[in-house]
């Protein structure tokens, strides 16, 4: 959520740019939470061997 309520700019290009920035910020927050909790390098499932 990140307290996002409305777009600050008008126009299709500006809204797309703002949406992209929000998506990047969301992914950075997810990565930060993973680093802080020590879950980097762990897989969700065991890897299968051939």
PDB file with one MODEL, atoms N, CA, C and O in Angstrom:
MODEL        1
ATOM      1  N   UNK A   1       0.832  -1.178   0.000  1.00  0.00           N
ATOM      2  CA  UNK A   1       0.000   0.000   0.000  1.00  0.00           C
ATOM      3  C   UNK A   1       0.884   1.252   0.000  1.00  0.00           C
ATOM      4  O   UNK A   1       0.693   2.128  -0.844  1.00  0.00           O
ATOM      5  N   UNK A   2       1.815   1.355   0.894  1.00  0.00           N
ATOM      6  CA  UNK A   2       2.764   2.468   0.999  1.00  0.00           C
ATOM      7  C   UNK A   2       2.061   3.831   1.006  1.00  0.00           C
ATOM      8  O   UNK A   2       2.637   4.823   0.562  1.00  0.00           O
ATOM      9  N   UNK A   3       0.846   3.885   1.497  1.00  0.00           N
ATOM     10  CA  UNK A   3       0.062   5.121   1.614  1.00  0.00           C
ATOM     11  C   UNK A   3      -0.175   5.801   0.276  1.00  0.00           C
ATOM     12  O   UNK A   3      -0.334   7.021   0.229  1.00  0.00           O
ATOM     13  N   UNK A   4      -0.203   5.043  -0.808  1.00  0.00           N
ATOM     14  CA  UNK A   4      -0.472   5.617  -2.127  1.00  0.00           C
ATOM     15  C   UNK A   4      -1.966   5.771  -2.299  1.00  0.00           C
ATOM     16  O   UNK A   4      -2.712   4.799  -2.181  1.00  0.00           O
ATOM     17  N   UNK A   5      -2.408   6.980  -2.577  1.00  0.00           N
ATOM     18  CA  UNK A   5      -3.839   7.247  -2.721  1.00  0.00           C
ATOM     19  C   UNK A   5      -4.225   7.708  -4.124  1.00  0.00           C
ATOM     20  O   UNK A   5      -5.252   7.284  -4.655  1.00  0.00           O
ATOM     21  N   UNK A   6      -3.412   8.571  -4.725  1.00  0.00           N
ATOM     22  CA  UNK A   6      -3.764   9.066  -6.054  1.00  0.00           C
ATOM     23  C   UNK A   6      -2.503   9.486  -6.797  1.00  0.00           C
ATOM     24  O   UNK A   6      -1.452   9.721  -6.200  1.00  0.00           O
ATOM     25  N   UNK A   7      -2.637   9.571  -8.100  1.00  0.00           N
ATOM     26  CA  UNK A   7      -1.523  10.012  -8.930  1.00  0.00           C
ATOM     27  C   UNK A   7      -1.368  11.520  -8.815  1.00  0.00           C
ATOM     28  O   UNK A   7      -2.354  12.255  -8.754  1.00  0.00           O
ATOM     29  N   UNK A   8      -0.128  11.968  -8.784  1.00  0.00           N
ATOM     30  CA  UNK A   8       0.137  13.389  -8.636  1.00  0.00           C
ATOM     31  C   UNK A   8       0.229  14.112  -9.973  1.00  0.00           C
ATOM     32  O   UNK A   8       0.120  15.337 -10.028  1.00  0.00           O
ATOM     33  N   UNK A   9       0.429  13.360 -11.049  1.00  0.00           N
ATOM     34  CA  UNK A   9       0.585  13.957 -12.374  1.00  0.00           C
ATOM     35  C   UNK A   9      -0.609  13.599 -13.250  1.00  0.00           C
ATOM     36  O   UNK A   9      -1.370  12.681 -12.944  1.00  0.00           O
ATOM     37  N   UNK A  10      -0.755  14.325 -14.321  1.00  0.00           N
ATOM     38  CA  UNK A  10      -1.816  14.056 -15.273  1.00  0.00           C
ATOM     39  C   UNK A  10      -1.201  13.613 -16.587  1.00  0.00           C
ATOM     40  O   UNK A  10      -0.077  13.991 -16.915  1.00  0.00           O
ATOM     41  N   UNK A  11      -1.932  12.820 -17.326  1.00  0.00           N
ATOM     42  CA  UNK A  11      -1.472  12.347 -18.628  1.00  0.00           C
ATOM     43  C   UNK A  11      -1.013  10.905 -18.555  1.00  0.00           C
ATOM     44  O   UNK A  11      -0.547  10.428 -17.521  1.00  0.00           O
ATOM     45  N   UNK A  12      -1.158  10.227 -19.680  1.00  0.00           N
ATOM     46  CA  UNK A  12      -0.842   8.810 -19.729  1.00  0.00           C
ATOM     47  C   UNK A  12       0.634   8.540 -19.474  1.00  0.00           C
ATOM     48  O   UNK A  12       0.968   7.620 -18.726  1.00  0.00           O
ATOM     49  N   UNK A  13       1.510   9.309 -20.069  1.00  0.00           N
ATOM     50  CA  UNK A  13       2.949   9.089 -19.922  1.00  0.00           C
ATOM     51  C   UNK A  13       3.375   9.337 -18.480  1.00  0.00           C
ATOM     52  O   UNK A  13       4.165   8.571 -17.928  1.00  0.00           O
ATOM     53  N   UNK A  14       2.865  10.386 -17.875  1.00  0.00           N
ATOM     54  CA  UNK A  14       3.237  10.703 -16.495  1.00  0.00           C
ATOM     55  C   UNK A  14       2.700   9.672 -15.508  1.00  0.00           C
ATOM     56  O   UNK A  14       3.386   9.313 -14.551  1.00  0.00           O
ATOM     57  N   UNK A  15       1.491   9.198 -15.733  1.00  0.00           N
ATOM     58  CA  UNK A  15       0.917   8.173 -14.854  1.00  0.00           C
ATOM     59  C   UNK A  15       1.701   6.877 -14.998  1.00  0.00           C
ATOM     60  O   UNK A  15       1.945   6.193 -14.004  1.00  0.00           O
ATOM     61  N   UNK A  16       2.100   6.529 -16.214  1.00  0.00           N
ATOM     62  CA  UNK A  16       2.909   5.328 -16.421  1.00  0.00           C
ATOM     63  C   UNK A  16       4.254   5.457 -15.707  1.00  0.00           C
ATOM     64  O   UNK A  16       4.717   4.498 -15.089  1.00  0.00           O
ATOM     65  N   UNK A  17       4.877   6.614 -15.785  1.00  0.00           N
ATOM     66  CA  UNK A  17       6.154   6.832 -15.109  1.00  0.00           C
ATOM     67  C   UNK A  17       5.985   6.726 -13.596  1.00  0.00           C
ATOM     68  O   UNK A  17       6.822   6.124 -12.923  1.00  0.00           O
ATOM     69  N   UNK A  18       4.935   7.292 -13.067  1.00  0.00           N
ATOM     70  CA  UNK A  18       4.697   7.234 -11.627  1.00  0.00           C
ATOM     71  C   UNK A  18       4.378   5.801 -11.180  1.00  0.00           C
ATOM     72  O   UNK A  18       4.817   5.380 -10.110  1.00  0.00           O
ATOM     73  N   UNK A  19       3.627   5.055 -11.980  1.00  0.00           N
ATOM     74  CA  UNK A  19       3.334   3.658 -11.664  1.00  0.00           C
ATOM     75  C   UNK A  19       4.603   2.821 -11.661  1.00  0.00           C
ATOM     76  O   UNK A  19       4.773   1.949 -10.809  1.00  0.00           O
ATOM     77  N   UNK A  20       5.491   3.082 -12.606  1.00  0.00           N
ATOM     78  CA  UNK A  20       6.759   2.368 -12.663  1.00  0.00           C
ATOM     79  C   UNK A  20       7.598   2.659 -11.431  1.00  0.00           C
ATOM     80  O   UNK A  20       8.213   1.751 -10.872  1.00  0.00           O
ATOM     81  N   UNK A  21       7.629   3.908 -11.004  1.00  0.00           N
ATOM     82  CA  UNK A  21       8.387   4.269  -9.804  1.00  0.00           C
ATOM     83  C   UNK A  21       7.806   3.593  -8.563  1.00  0.00           C
ATOM     84  O   UNK A  21       8.562   3.163  -7.691  1.00  0.00           O
ATOM     85  N   UNK A  22       6.495   3.491  -8.467  1.00  0.00           N
ATOM     86  CA  UNK A  22       5.858   2.825  -7.335  1.00  0.00           C
ATOM     87  C   UNK A  22       6.195   1.334  -7.345  1.00  0.00           C
ATOM     88  O   UNK A  22       6.447   0.751  -6.291  1.00  0.00           O
ATOM     89  N   UNK A  23       6.201   0.715  -8.526  1.00  0.00           N
ATOM     90  CA  UNK A  23       6.540  -0.706  -8.624  1.00  0.00           C
ATOM     91  C   UNK A  23       7.992  -0.950  -8.214  1.00  0.00           C
ATOM     92  O   UNK A  23       8.279  -1.923  -7.518  1.00  0.00           O
ATOM     93  N   UNK A  24       8.906  -0.083  -8.634  1.00  0.00           N
ATOM     94  CA  UNK A  24      10.313  -0.215  -8.257  1.00  0.00           C
ATOM     95  C   UNK A  24      10.469  -0.056  -6.748  1.00  0.00           C
ATOM     96  O   UNK A  24      11.197  -0.819  -6.113  1.00  0.00           O
ATOM     97  N   UNK A  25       9.790   0.930  -6.177  1.00  0.00           N
ATOM     98  CA  UNK A  25       9.862   1.142  -4.729  1.00  0.00           C
ATOM     99  C   UNK A  25       9.322  -0.069  -3.971  1.00  0.00           C
ATOM    100  O   UNK A  25       9.869  -0.451  -2.937  1.00  0.00           O
ATOM    101  N   UNK A  26       8.257  -0.669  -4.482  1.00  0.00           N
ATOM    102  CA  UNK A  26       7.690  -1.856  -3.842  1.00  0.00           C
ATOM    103  C   UNK A  26       8.692  -3.008  -3.853  1.00  0.00           C
ATOM    104  O   UNK A  26       8.856  -3.698  -2.847  1.00  0.00           O
ATOM    105  N   UNK A  27       9.360  -3.216  -4.984  1.00  0.00           N
ATOM    106  CA  UNK A  27      10.339  -4.304  -5.085  1.00  0.00           C
ATOM    107  C   UNK A  27      11.552  -4.049  -4.199  1.00  0.00           C
ATOM    108  O   UNK A  27      12.105  -4.989  -3.628  1.00  0.00           O
ATOM    109  N   UNK A  28      11.972  -2.802  -4.076  1.00  0.00           N
ATOM    110  CA  UNK A  28      13.096  -2.474  -3.187  1.00  0.00           C
ATOM    111  C   UNK A  28      12.706  -2.749  -1.736  1.00  0.00           C
ATOM    112  O   UNK A  28      13.515  -3.267  -0.967  1.00  0.00           O
ATOM    113  N   UNK A  29      11.478  -2.408  -1.357  1.00  0.00           N
ATOM    114  CA  UNK A  29      11.007  -2.692   0.002  1.00  0.00           C
ATOM    115  C   UNK A  29      10.969  -4.189   0.276  1.00  0.00           C
ATOM    116  O   UNK A  29      11.334  -4.628   1.366  1.00  0.00           O
ATOM    117  N   UNK A  30      10.529  -4.982  -0.709  1.00  0.00           N
ATOM    118  CA  UNK A  30      10.513  -6.427  -0.544  1.00  0.00           C
ATOM    119  C   UNK A  30      11.921  -6.971  -0.357  1.00  0.00           C
ATOM    120  O   UNK A  30      12.150  -7.817   0.508  1.00  0.00           O
ATOM    121  N   UNK A  31      12.856  -6.500  -1.152  1.00  0.00           N
ATOM    122  CA  UNK A  31      14.238  -6.942  -1.038  1.00  0.00           C
ATOM    123  C   UNK A  31      14.821  -6.549   0.310  1.00  0.00           C
ATOM    124  O   UNK A  31      15.539  -7.338   0.925  1.00  0.00           O
ATOM    125  N   UNK A  32      14.527  -5.351   0.774  1.00  0.00           N
ATOM    126  CA  UNK A  32      15.022  -4.888   2.063  1.00  0.00           C
ATOM    127  C   UNK A  32      14.500  -5.766   3.200  1.00  0.00           C
ATOM    128  O   UNK A  32      15.257  -6.132   4.099  1.00  0.00           O
ATOM    129  N   UNK A  33      13.209  -6.104   3.161  1.00  0.00           N
ATOM    130  CA  UNK A  33      12.640  -6.980   4.188  1.00  0.00           C
ATOM    131  C   UNK A  33      13.296  -8.356   4.174  1.00  0.00           C
ATOM    132  O   UNK A  33      13.545  -8.933   5.233  1.00  0.00           O
ATOM    133  N   UNK A  34      13.580  -8.889   2.975  1.00  0.00           N
ATOM    134  CA  UNK A  34      14.244 -10.183   2.887  1.00  0.00           C
ATOM    135  C   UNK A  34      15.651 -10.124   3.463  1.00  0.00           C
ATOM    136  O   UNK A  34      16.070 -11.040   4.170  1.00  0.00           O
ATOM    137  N   UNK A  35      16.379  -9.063   3.171  1.00  0.00           N
ATOM    138  CA  UNK A  35      17.740  -8.918   3.686  1.00  0.00           C
ATOM    139  C   UNK A  35      17.708  -8.807   5.204  1.00  0.00           C
ATOM    140  O   UNK A  35      18.515  -9.441   5.885  1.00  0.00           O
ATOM    141  N   UNK A  36      16.797  -8.019   5.741  1.00  0.00           N
ATOM    142  CA  UNK A  36      16.718  -7.820   7.180  1.00  0.00           C
ATOM    143  C   UNK A  36      16.330  -9.099   7.927  1.00  0.00           C
ATOM    144  O   UNK A  36      16.777  -9.315   9.054  1.00  0.00           O
ATOM    145  N   UNK A  37      15.515  -9.934   7.318  1.00  0.00           N
ATOM    146  CA  UNK A  37      15.089 -11.158   7.982  1.00  0.00           C
ATOM    147  C   UNK A  37      16.036 -12.325   7.717  1.00  0.00           C
ATOM    148  O   UNK A  37      15.839 -13.407   8.270  1.00  0.00           O
ATOM    149  N   UNK A  38      17.051 -12.133   6.891  1.00  0.00           N
ATOM    150  CA  UNK A  38      18.036 -13.168   6.630  1.00  0.00           C
ATOM    151  C   UNK A  38      17.562 -14.268   5.705  1.00  0.00           C
ATOM    152  O   UNK A  38      18.056 -15.393   5.795  1.00  0.00           O
ATOM    153  N   UNK A  39      16.636 -13.989   4.832  1.00  0.00           N
ATOM    154  CA  UNK A  39      16.084 -15.000   3.937  1.00  0.00           C
ATOM    155  C   UNK A  39      16.676 -14.947   2.527  1.00  0.00           C
ATOM    156  O   UNK A  39      16.142 -15.566   1.607  1.00  0.00           O
ATOM    157  N   UNK A  40      17.751 -14.226   2.358  1.00  0.00           N
ATOM    158  CA  UNK A  40      18.389 -14.157   1.049  1.00  0.00           C
ATOM    159  C   UNK A  40      19.105 -15.479   0.783  1.00  0.00           C
ATOM    160  O   UNK A  40      19.793 -16.001   1.661  1.00  0.00           O
ATOM    161  N   UNK A  41      18.946 -16.016  -0.416  1.00  0.00           N
ATOM    162  CA  UNK A  41      19.615 -17.257  -0.792  1.00  0.00           C
ATOM    163  C   UNK A  41      18.850 -18.511  -0.431  1.00  0.00           C
ATOM    164  O   UNK A  41      19.330 -19.610  -0.707  1.00  0.00           O
ATOM    165  N   UNK A  42      17.681 -18.392   0.173  1.00  0.00           N
ATOM    166  CA  UNK A  42      16.876 -19.553   0.515  1.00  0.00           C
ATOM    167  C   UNK A  42      15.817 -19.758  -0.567  1.00  0.00           C
ATOM    168  O   UNK A  42      15.255 -18.797  -1.092  1.00  0.00           O
ATOM    169  N   UNK A  43      15.556 -21.018  -0.889  1.00  0.00           N
ATOM    170  CA  UNK A  43      14.541 -21.340  -1.871  1.00  0.00           C
ATOM    171  C   UNK A  43      13.229 -21.652  -1.161  1.00  0.00           C
ATOM    172  O   UNK A  43      13.225 -22.102  -0.016  1.00  0.00           O
ATOM    173  N   UNK A  44      12.124 -21.412  -1.846  1.00  0.00           N
ATOM    174  CA  UNK A  44      10.825 -21.738  -1.262  1.00  0.00           C
ATOM    175  C   UNK A  44      10.630 -23.254  -1.184  1.00  0.00           C
ATOM    176  O   UNK A  44      10.010 -23.760  -0.249  1.00  0.00           O
ATOM    177  N   UNK A  45      11.169 -23.976  -2.184  1.00  0.00           N
ATOM    178  CA  UNK A  45      11.031 -25.413  -2.239  1.00  0.00           C
ATOM    179  C   UNK A  45      12.404 -26.023  -2.461  1.00  0.00           C
ATOM    180  O   UNK A  45      13.316 -25.362  -2.958  1.00  0.00           O
ATOM    181  N   UNK A  46      12.544 -27.301  -2.087  1.00  0.00           N
ATOM    182  CA  UNK A  46      13.795 -28.007  -2.344  1.00  0.00           C
ATOM    183  C   UNK A  46      13.989 -28.166  -3.853  1.00  0.00           C
ATOM    184  O   UNK A  46      13.046 -28.472  -4.583  1.00  0.00           O
ATOM    185  N   UNK A  47      15.205 -27.956  -4.298  1.00  0.00           N
ATOM    186  CA  UNK A  47      15.497 -28.135  -5.716  1.00  0.00           C
ATOM    187  C   UNK A  47      15.600 -29.616  -6.038  1.00  0.00           C
ATOM    188  O   UNK A  47      16.206 -30.388  -5.294  1.00  0.00           O
ATOM    189  N   UNK A  48      15.002 -30.000  -7.154  1.00  0.00           N
ATOM    190  CA  UNK A  48      15.025 -31.405  -7.570  1.00  0.00           C
ATOM    191  C   UNK A  48      16.298 -31.656  -8.358  1.00  0.00           C
ATOM    192  O   UNK A  48      16.744 -30.812  -9.135  1.00  0.00           O
ATOM    193  N   UNK A  49      16.873 -32.831  -8.146  1.00  0.00           N
ATOM    194  CA  UNK A  49      18.032 -33.231  -8.924  1.00  0.00           C
ATOM    195  C   UNK A  49      17.613 -34.244  -9.957  1.00  0.00           C
ATOM    196  O   UNK A  49      16.666 -35.002  -9.748  1.00  0.00           O
ATOM    197  N   UNK A  50      18.312 -34.260 -11.066  1.00  0.00           N
ATOM    198  CA  UNK A  50      17.942 -35.144 -12.175  1.00  0.00           C
ATOM    199  C   UNK A  50      18.327 -36.561 -11.941  1.00  0.00           C
ATOM    200  O   UNK A  50      18.078 -37.417 -12.790  1.00  0.00           O
TER     201      UNK A  50
ENDMDL
END
